[in-house]
Amino acid sequence: SQVLDTRDIQVFKVTVNGQDAQFAFGEKHSFKGTPLEITFPNELRRGQEAIVEISFESSPQSSALQWFTPEQTSGKKHPFLFSQCQ
């Protein structure tokens, strides 16, 4: 499994290597946010890569999330979301 930090987002779906994965939010913390625990559908071998895709919606309260407009990106076609939290 994998635990990620979140803050004020709504998660609709998670996939790992193209397969649906189960996910659940932990207990919300006042300044740390809310942990999102993702359970991988299959066990990974040591060194095996995993592509995790999360379908979500942010809100104005989603701190540390920032957007580049398409015009601000190198390809000029799609917006880009980034986070300064780690």
Summary of the structure (lengths in Angstrom):
residues: 86
radius of gyration: 14.7
end to end distance: 18.0
largest distance: 40.3
contacts: 175
relative contact order: 0.27
helix: 3%
strand: 47%
